């Protein structure tokens, strides 16, 4: 965990990857007999919080790109529709759009499907908006100022306050969190990308509330659909029933996906097992 910056085996025969002292970078090379001088490496600005706009907003720079995580008026948070990478947003948004267009076509013959078409098209638009914002961020020039060291953002990854400081796994093999030796920091490393999680607990609670509200709404809509079906309504009942099932599925996706990511959002309660 305290290895010095340098070229190390990349896990693939004949390849080496650059370790910057805290994390793996994206730089790889063919293995050579002697290490190349550090001066030959591409220039990389250290990860950290940097001033991002004239308004005083700060944003997390991960060493390669700007991220959706920012500090505004002293409060850490994330952009609306924050997603990474942009390609994921384009792909998922495209799938929703295709589904929406399909239901739109079916709706020409069965009007009950027009509501589903509108919902899928809306979800597709939201994912694509997020992807577009992520792509636009990647085009913004790298920071030119010194990193910010606001107390609300500390301890930063790399800060040691006792023995055993380093990255420790908190879920699976890819998700790690920084331990200072005495406490957990609000920073995770997921597949080599370091991300701040100061707003994680609030995001976790908000997502769970949204999932619960959508779930209750789904049950109400489905109940109305069942009542209308019992009353002989052959038009509105199928639409409401289908909408209720779709909302219930959406609620399940929200709750399950956020619960699976809980270790990335909430600080662990116990100290890591020391090696």
C-alpha positions in Angstrom: 0.0 0.0 0.0 3.0 2.3 0.6 4.8 1.3 -2.7 6.7 4.1 -4.3 5.6 5.5 -7.6 7.0 3.5 -10.5 6.4 0.8 -13.2 5.0 -2.5 -11.8 3.7 -5.7 -13.4 0.3 -5.1 -14.8 -0.9 -8.7 -14.3 -0.5 -9.4 -18.0 2.8 -11.1 -19.2 5.1 -8.5 -20.8 3.2 -5.4 -19.7 3.8 -2.9 -16.9 1.5 -0.2 -15.4 2.4 3.1 -13.7 1.6 3.3 -10.0 1.5 7.0 -8.8 2.0 6.2 -5.1 -1.7 6.1 -4.3 -3.4 4.4 -7.3 -2.9 2.8 -10.6 -3.0 5.1 -13.6 -4.0 4.4 -17.2 -0.4 4.4 -18.4 1.0 1.1 -19.6 4.1 0.0 -21.5 5.9 -3.2 -22.6 8.0 -4.6 -19.9 11.7 -3.6 -20.2 14.9 -4.6 -18.4 15.5 -1.2 -16.8 13.0 1.4 -15.6 12.5 4.4 -17.8 13.1 7.9 -16.3 10.0 9.4 -14.7 10.6 12.4 -17.1 9.4 10.3 -20.0 6.0 9.9 -18.5 3.0 11.9 -19.8 2.4 14.9 -17.5 -0.4 14.1 -15.1 -2.0 16.6 -12.7 -2.5 15.0 -9.2 -6.1 14.1 -8.3 -7.8 16.4 -5.9 -10.3 19.3 -5.4 -9.6 22.3 -7.7 -11.3 25.6 -8.3 -13.7 25.0 -11.3 -15.5 28.3 -11.9 -15.5 32.0 -11.2 -18.3 31.4 -8.7 -15.9 29.6 -6.4 -17.2 26.1 -7.0 -14.7 23.3 -6.6 -14.8 20.0 -8.4 -13.0 16.7 -8.1 -10.3 16.0 -10.6 -9.4 12.3 -10.8 -6.0 12.8 -12.4 -7.3 12.4 -15.9 -10.8 14.1 -16.1 -13.2 16.3 -14.3 -15.9 14.4 -12.5 -19.5 15.3 -11.6 -18.6 15.7 -7.9 -18.4 19.3 -6.7 -18.5 21.6 -3.7 -20.9 24.5 -3.8 -21.3 27.0 -1.0 -19.3 24.7 1.3 -21.5 21.7 0.7 -20.3 18.6 -1.2 -22.7 17.2 -3.8 -23.0 15.9 -7.3 -24.4 17.2 -10.5 -27.9 16.2 -11.5 -28.0 13.2 -13.8 -24.4 12.5 -12.8 -23.1 9.4 -14.6 -19.8 8.0 -15.7 -18.6 7.1 -18.2 -20.5 8.9 -20.9 -20.6 5.8 -23.1 -22.7 4.0 -20.5 -25.3 6.8 -20.6 -25.4 6.8 -24.4 -25.9 3.0 -24.5 -28.6 2.8 -21.8 -30.4 5.9 -23.2 -30.3 4.4 -26.6 -32.0 1.2 -25.3 -34.7 3.2 -23.6 -35.2 5.3 -26.8 -35.5 2.2 -29.0 -38.0 0.6 -26.6 -40.0 3.9 -26.5 -40.1 4.1 -30.3 -41.2 0.4 -30.4 -44.1 1.1 -28.0 -44.9 4.3 -29.9 -45.3 2.2 -33.1 -47.5 -0.4 -31.3 -49.5 2.5 -29.8 -50.7 3.5 -33.3 -52.8 0.3 -33.2 -53.2 -0.1 -29.5 -53.4 3.4 -27.8 -52.9 1.8 -24.4 -49.2 1.5 -25.2 -48.7 5.3 -25.8 -48.2 5.9 -22.0 -45.4 3.3 -21.9 -43.9 4.8 -25.0 -43.8 8.3 -23.4 -42.2 6.9 -20.2 -39.5 5.0 -22.0 -38.7 8.0 -24.2 -38.5 10.2 -21.1 -36.0 7.8 -19.4 -34.0 7.6 -22.6 -33.8 11.4 -22.8 -32.7 11.6 -19.1 -29.8 9.1 -19.7 -28.7 10.9 -22.8 -28.7 14.3 -21.1 -26.5 12.8 -18.4 -24.2 11.3 -21.1 -24.0 14.6 -22.9 -23.0 16.4 -19.7 -20.4 13.8 -18.9 -18.9 14.1 -22.5 -18.9 17.9 -22.2 -17.0 17.8 -18.9 -14.2 15.7 -20.5 -13.5 18.5 -22.9 -12.9 21.1 -20.2 -9.2 21.9 -19.8 -7.3 20.4 -16.9 -6.9 22.5 -13.7 -4.0 25.0 -13.5 -4.4 26.0 -9.8 -3.2 24.3 -6.6 -5.5 21.7 -5.0 -7.9 23.0 -2.3 -7.7 21.6 1.2 -11.0 22.5 2.8 -11.6 20.7 6.2 -15.0 19.5 5.0 -13.2 17.4 2.4 -10.7 15.8 4.7 -9.2 13.3 5.3 -8.1 13.1 1.7 -7.0 9.8 0.1 -3.3 9.4 1.0 -3.6 11.1 4.4 -2.2 8.9 7.2 -3.2 9.4 10.9 -1.9 6.1 12.2 -0.4 2.7 11.4 -2.0 0.7 8.6 -3.2 3.6 6.5 -4.1 2.5 2.9 -6.8 1.3 0.6 -8.9 -1.6 1.9 -11.6 -3.6 0.1 -15.2 -2.9 1.3 -17.1 -4.8 -1.3 -15.9 -7.3 -3.9 -12.5 -7.1 -5.4 -12.8 -3.7 -7.1 -14.3 -1.3 -4.5 -11.8 0.0 -1.9 -12.0 2.8 0.6 -9.2 4.8 2.2 -8.4 4.2 5.8 -6.2 6.8 7.5 -5.1 4.4 10.3 -7.8 5.8 12.7 -10.9 6.5 10.5 -12.5 5.9 7.2 -12.2 8.7 4.6 -15.1 9.6 2.3 -13.2 8.4 -0.8 -13.5 5.2 -2.7 -11.4 3.6 -5.4 -13.4 1.6 -7.9 -11.4 0.0 -10.7 -8.7 2.5 -10.3 -11.0 5.6 -10.3 -11.0 7.6 -7.0 -14.3 9.2 -6.2 -15.5 11.3 -3.2 -18.6 10.2 -1.3 -19.3 13.0 1.2 -22.8 13.3 -0.2 -23.3 9.5 -0.3 -25.4 9.0 2.9 -27.8 11.7 1.7 -28.0 10.2 -1.8 -28.6 6.7 -0.3 -31.5 7.9 1.9 -33.0 10.0 -0.9 -32.9 7.2 -3.4 -34.5 4.7 -0.9 -37.3 7.2 -0.2 -37.9 7.7 -4.0 -37.9 4.0 -4.5 -40.5 3.5 -1.6 -42.7 6.3 -3.0 -42.6 4.9 -6.5 -43.4 1.5 -5.1 -46.5 2.7 -3.1 -47.7 4.6 -6.2 -47.3 1.5 -8.2 -49.4 -0.5 -5.8 -52.1 2.2 -5.8 -52.2 2.3 -9.6 -52.3 -1.5 -9.9 -55.2 -1.6 -7.3 -57.2 0.9 -9.3 -56.6 -1.1 -12.4 -57.8 -4.3 -10.7 -60.9 -2.6 -9.4 -61.7 -1.2 -12.9 -61.1 -4.7 -14.4 -63.6 -6.2 -11.9 -66.1 -3.4 -13.0 -65.8 -4.4 -16.6 -63.6 -1.5 -17.9 -61.7 -2.9 -20.9 -59.9 0.3 -21.8 -58.6 2.1 -18.8 -58.0 -1.0 -16.6 -55.3 -2.6 -18.8 -53.4 0.7 -19.1 -53.4 1.3 -15.4 -52.4 -2.3 -14.6 -49.5 -2.1 -17.1 -48.4 1.2 -15.7 -48.5 -0.1 -12.2 -46.4 -3.1 -13.1 -43.8 -0.9 -14.8 -43.7 1.5 -11.8 -43.2 -1.5 -9.5 -40.4 -2.7 -11.6 -38.8 0.7 -11.6 -39.1 0.9 -7.8 -37.4 -2.5 -7.5 -34.6 -1.4 -9.7 -34.0 1.8 -7.7 -34.0 0.1 -4.3 -31.9 -2.9 -5.3 -29.3 -1.0 -7.3 -28.8 1.6 -4.5 -28.7 -1.2 -1.8 -26.0 -3.0 -3.8 -24.0 0.2 -3.9 -24.4 1.0 -0.2 -20.7 0.3 0.5 -19.8 3.0 -2.0 -22.1 5.6 -0.3 -22.0 4.9 3.4 -18.9 4.8 5.6 -18.2 1.4 7.2 -18.8 1.2 10.9 -16.0 -1.2 11.7 -12.2 -0.8 11.2 -10.6 -2.9 8.4 -9.0 -6.1 9.2 -5.2 -5.4 9.4 -2.9 -7.5 7.3 
